[in-house]
Amino acid sequence: MLLNIVSNIDVFILCGGKGERLRSAVSDRPKVLADINGKPFLEILVENLTAFGFKRIILGVGYLKEQIIGHFKDYNLKNPDLKIEFSEENHPLGTGGAVKKIEPFIKSGHFIVMNGDAFFDLDFGKFHDYHLKNNSLVSIALTRIEDASDCGIVDLNDGGRITAFKEKIPVKKAGLINAGIYLMNKEIFSHMPLKDVFSLEYDLFPQILEHSCYGFIGEGKFIDIGVPDRYKKAKKLLTNNQ
C-alpha cells in the first residue's frame, strides 16, 4: 500500500552546495558524490527512496553539476522505472531559491524536499500520514540528539505543531533538530519571498509558523557528511545500507 501512496509524490534533492567544510576530505567532486565504501552518497539516498516506492526524483544541481548529471543519467538508464530530472543552477540560489525554481517541475499536490548531504532512516509512510492528518502546509522531519550545540533547536507544542526555531547555543544540550527532510503542500510556493536567492531555514520557515507547520519526530539513524569527522562516521554507519 505504501508503494502506491508515494509512487506519485515528487522528490526534490538539494545537491547544489560546494561543500567547502568537507573540501579537505572530498576535493575532486561535489559533496553529494562523496564516496561511501565505493558508492556515491547521493546514490545511497536515491536507492533508499526507490525502496520506499518513489518513482520521480528531481536533483537540484549547481557546483560541478556535470559530474552529478553524468552519473545519474547513466543510473537512470539502468533503472527505467525511476525518472530522474535535473534542475540546474547557474549561480547559488540557497535552499529556498532552489526549491522555488522547481515549481514548474512539480506534478504532485505535495512533494518531498531533502538535503543531499544527510541520511535519515525515516519511515516515509508514517511521515506522509502525519502530514495528511494535520493538514500541514509543511511537515519537517526531526531527530533528537544529545548534543545540539552545533545545531538550531526546533520547539513543538503538545500537538506537534512547530512553535519556534532557535539558533545554535554554545552549550551542550539535548534537543530536536531539523533532519533536512520536508513534506510540502504545493501551496508553499505562494508563501515564498519574491527574491530568487533565499534560505528555507532562515527566510521561509520562521515566517510561516502561523500557518499549519508540524514536526515529525523520527527514530531512525541520522548522519550528515558536512564535515570530515561526520563523513568518516557516515562510512561506518551506512555500511549496511549498501
GUVO-353566 format. One line per field, with one value per residue (C-alpha): residue number from 1; residue in three letters; y, x, z. Coordinates in Angstrom, 3 decimals, decimal comma. Layout:
% residues N
i	[NUM  ...] .
aa	[ALA  ...] .
c2	[Y  ...] .
c1	[X  ...] .
c3	[Z  ...] .
END
This chain:
% residues 242
i	[1  2  3  4  5  6  7  8  9  10  11  12  13  14  15  16  17  18  19  20  21  22  23  24  25  26  27  28  29  30  31  32  33  34  35  36  37  38  39  40  41  42  43  44  45  46  47  48  49  50  51  52  53  54  55  56  57  58  59  60  61  62  63  64  65  66  67  68  69  70  71  72  73  74  75  76  77  78  79  80  81  82  83  84  85  86  87  88  89  90  91  92  93  94  95  96  97  98  99  100  101  102  103  104  105  106  107  108  109  110  111  112  113  114  115  116  117  118  119  120  121  122  123  124  125  126  127  128  129  130  131  132  133  134  135  136  137  138  139  140  141  142  143  144  145  146  147  148  149  150  151  152  153  154  155  156  157  158  159  160  161  162  163  164  165  166  167  168  169  170  171  172  173  174  175  176  177  178  179  180  181  182  183  184  185  186  187  188  189  190  191  192  193  194  195  196  197  198  199  200  201  202  203  204  205  206  207  208  209  210  211  212  213  214  215  216  217  218  219  220  221  222  223  224  225  226  227  228  229  230  231  232  233  234  235  236  237  238  239  240  241  242] .
aa	[MET  LEU  LEU  ASN  ILE  VAL  SER  ASN  ILE  ASP  VAL  PHE  ILE  LEU  CYS  GLY  GLY  LYS  GLY  GLU  ARG  LEU  ARG  SER  ALA  VAL  SER  ASP  ARG  PRO  LYS  VAL  LEU  ALA  ASP  ILE  ASN  GLY  LYS  PRO  PHE  LEU  GLU  ILE  LEU  VAL  GLU  ASN  LEU  THR  ALA  PHE  GLY  PHE  LYS  ARG  ILE  ILE  LEU  GLY  VAL  GLY  TYR  LEU  LYS  GLU  GLN  ILE  ILE  GLY  HIS  PHE  LYS  ASP  TYR  ASN  LEU  LYS  ASN  PRO  ASP  LEU  LYS  ILE  GLU  PHE  SER  GLU  GLU  ASN  HIS  PRO  LEU  GLY  THR  GLY  GLY  ALA  VAL  LYS  LYS  ILE  GLU  PRO  PHE  ILE  LYS  SER  GLY  HIS  PHE  ILE  VAL  MET  ASN  GLY  ASP  ALA  PHE  PHE  ASP  LEU  ASP  PHE  GLY  LYS  PHE  HIS  ASP  TYR  HIS  LEU  LYS  ASN  ASN  SER  LEU  VAL  SER  ILE  ALA  LEU  THR  ARG  ILE  GLU  ASP  ALA  SER  ASP  CYS  GLY  ILE  VAL  ASP  LEU  ASN  ASP  GLY  GLY  ARG  ILE  THR  ALA  PHE  LYS  GLU  LYS  ILE  PRO  VAL  LYS  LYS  ALA  GLY  LEU  ILE  ASN  ALA  GLY  ILE  TYR  LEU  MET  ASN  LYS  GLU  ILE  PHE  SER  HIS  MET  PRO  LEU  LYS  ASP  VAL  PHE  SER  LEU  GLU  TYR  ASP  LEU  PHE  PRO  GLN  ILE  LEU  GLU  HIS  SER  CYS  TYR  GLY  PHE  ILE  GLY  GLU  GLY  LYS  PHE  ILE  ASP  ILE  GLY  VAL  PRO  ASP  ARG  TYR  LYS  LYS  ALA  LYS  LYS  LEU  LEU  THR  ASN  ASN  GLN] .
c2	[0,000  2,391  1,916  3,121  6,119  7,514  6,482  9,662  12,004  14,007  14,204  17,101  16,649  19,692  18,929  22,341  23,136  23,488  21,526  23,853  22,430  18,959  20,093  18,650  15,154  15,471  17,888  16,419  16,098  17,598  16,784  14,633  12,314  11,695  8,062  5,813  2,498  2,500  4,164  7,863  9,174  10,535  7,127  5,698  8,339  7,563  3,815  4,378  6,452  3,890  1,148  3,081  3,294  6,841  6,957  10,572  12,422  15,905  16,761  20,428  20,739  23,588  23,161  20,616  19,733  17,902  15,113  14,610  14,801  12,361  9,838  9,847  9,857  6,525  5,417  6,314  4,147  1,177  1,847  2,519  2,507  5,564  9,024  11,390  15,019  17,906  21,480  23,338  26,400  28,748  30,519  29,609  30,145  28,988  26,185  28,306  29,648  26,136  24,931  27,971  27,227  23,733  24,855  24,048  20,543  19,592  17,495  16,149  18,063  17,730  16,827  15,858  18,151  16,796  17,712  15,789  15,637  13,872  10,403  9,866  6,442  7,866  5,970  7,926  6,213  7,438  10,844  11,110  10,002  12,530  15,306  14,499  14,030  17,526  19,121  20,612  23,200  21,965  18,983  18,804  15,565  15,976  13,872  14,025  14,321  14,523  17,466  20,078  22,831  22,751  22,937  25,035  23,513  23,138  23,644  21,874  22,248  19,226  18,675  18,548  21,971  23,900  26,968  28,192  27,698  28,526  29,491  27,488  27,756  27,220  24,804  21,029  20,285  17,596  18,689  18,177  19,276  19,664  16,479  18,134  16,293  18,216  17,328  20,414  21,195  22,841  25,885  26,630  28,377  31,189  31,866  32,204  35,535  37,476  37,305  34,386  33,717  32,803  30,144  27,772  27,621  31,346  33,210  30,968  28,577  31,179  33,341  30,656  29,449  30,989  28,512  24,764  23,622  20,412  18,473  14,712  13,025  10,119  7,429  6,151  6,781  10,196  11,352  14,256  14,381  18,120  17,954  15,399  13,880  13,196  11,963  9,414  8,314  8,021  5,482  3,221  3,925  3,384  0,161  -1,895  0,312  -0,776] .
c1	[0,000  2,851  4,338  1,065  0,900  4,345  4,767  3,006  4,849  7,723  11,029  13,471  17,028  19,205  22,599  23,985  26,256  30,023  30,763  33,583  33,840  34,364  36,936  39,906  38,393  36,483  38,061  37,516  33,731  30,507  29,850  26,826  29,066  31,407  32,459  30,843  32,654  32,636  29,272  28,384  26,480  23,683  23,178  22,537  19,836  18,242  18,256  16,607  13,878  13,218  12,988  10,025  8,451  9,223  9,457  10,227  13,238  14,472  18,087  18,919  22,469  24,977  28,610  30,359  26,896  28,232  29,510  26,105  24,199  26,564  26,403  22,630  21,864  23,711  21,948  18,576  19,266  19,889  16,684  13,925  11,145  12,721  12,596  15,406  15,342  17,722  17,097  20,287  21,501  23,859  24,626  23,887  20,231  20,238  17,969  14,846  15,715  16,487  13,042  11,315  12,994  11,460  7,822  7,364  8,755  6,301  3,357  2,113  -0,102  2,540  6,180  9,300  12,310  15,513  19,127  21,560  24,263  22,349  20,894  17,908  16,359  12,843  9,571  8,135  4,750  4,270  5,647  3,111  0,201  1,217  1,325  -2,172  -3,646  -2,548  -3,450  0,019  1,418  4,920  5,933  9,561  11,279  13,045  15,570  16,547  20,246  22,087  24,288  22,504  25,061  26,137  22,544  19,438  16,705  13,056  10,319  6,948  3,720  1,892  0,102  3,337  2,946  6,212  6,299  9,884  13,216  16,003  19,517  22,584  23,531  27,146  26,045  25,764  22,054  19,759  17,079  15,115  16,872  15,818  16,849  16,596  13,561  10,343  6,901  5,372  1,989  2,282  0,633  4,035  5,135  2,639  4,322  7,847  9,730  9,749  13,539  15,208  18,017  16,987  17,104  14,313  15,615  16,047  13,880  10,832  10,119  10,160  7,770  5,084  4,734  1,265  0,233  -0,012  3,608  4,296  7,329  7,519  9,962  11,753  13,584  15,961  19,674  20,742  24,067  25,220  28,519  29,093  32,470  35,311  34,622  30,959  31,859  34,149  31,338  28,952  31,233  30,816  27,150  25,982  27,860  24,695  22,635  24,522] .
c3	[0,000  0,848  -2,595  -4,153  -1,810  -2,548  -6,162  -7,315  -4,934  -6,419  -4,533  -4,813  -3,516  -2,870  -4,459  -5,387  -2,451  -2,720  0,453  1,486  5,025  3,539  0,973  2,896  2,570  -0,723  -3,188  -6,665  -6,761  -5,383  -1,747  -2,636  -4,679  -1,735  -1,713  0,884  0,659  -3,135  -3,732  -4,096  -1,079  -3,264  -4,833  -1,349  -0,830  -4,196  -3,526  -0,159  -1,812  -4,541  -1,906  -0,485  -3,933  -5,035  -8,816  -9,733  -8,340  -9,231  -8,452  -7,897  -9,182  -9,241  -8,223  -10,515  -11,787  -14,852  -12,599  -10,973  -14,265  -15,940  -13,127  -12,783  -16,482  -16,568  -13,379  -14,917  -17,960  -15,668  -13,678  -16,231  -13,608  -11,996  -13,579  -12,612  -13,762  -13,166  -12,090  -12,992  -11,090  -12,902  -9,634  -5,990  -5,090  -1,471  -0,276  -0,676  -4,098  -5,306  -4,201  -5,709  -9,040  -9,270  -9,156  -12,893  -12,270  -9,529  -10,666  -7,318  -4,882  -2,193  -2,536  -0,618  -0,310  1,214  1,724  -0,434  2,240  5,032  5,535  7,847  8,214  8,046  7,706  4,784  5,101  8,677  7,729  4,904  7,145  9,801  7,211  5,947  9,430  10,448  7,117  7,277  4,888  5,689  7,795  8,921  9,880  13,217  15,092  18,750  19,540  22,855  21,918  19,829  20,478  16,812  15,535  15,818  18,001  16,955  19,565  19,338  21,275  22,690  19,382  17,380  15,848  15,409  17,641  17,227  15,518  17,965  16,944  17,941  21,616  22,749  25,493  25,326  25,459  24,074  21,658  18,475  15,301  11,696  9,842  6,427  5,035  4,356  3,043  1,462  0,004  -3,395  -1,815  -0,261  -3,458  -2,794  0,574  -0,780  -0,871  -4,127  -4,313  -6,088  -3,607  -0,065  2,631  3,626  7,178  7,818  5,305  4,857  7,723  10,545  8,502  8,077  11,661  11,889  9,209  9,704  10,190  12,079  13,216  12,802  15,185  13,533  15,483  12,780  12,423  11,210  9,822  7,682  5,833  6,023  7,790  7,639  11,057  10,281  6,787  8,407  10,721  7,773  6,116  9,142  9,784  6,219  5,514  5,992  3,663  0,565] .
END
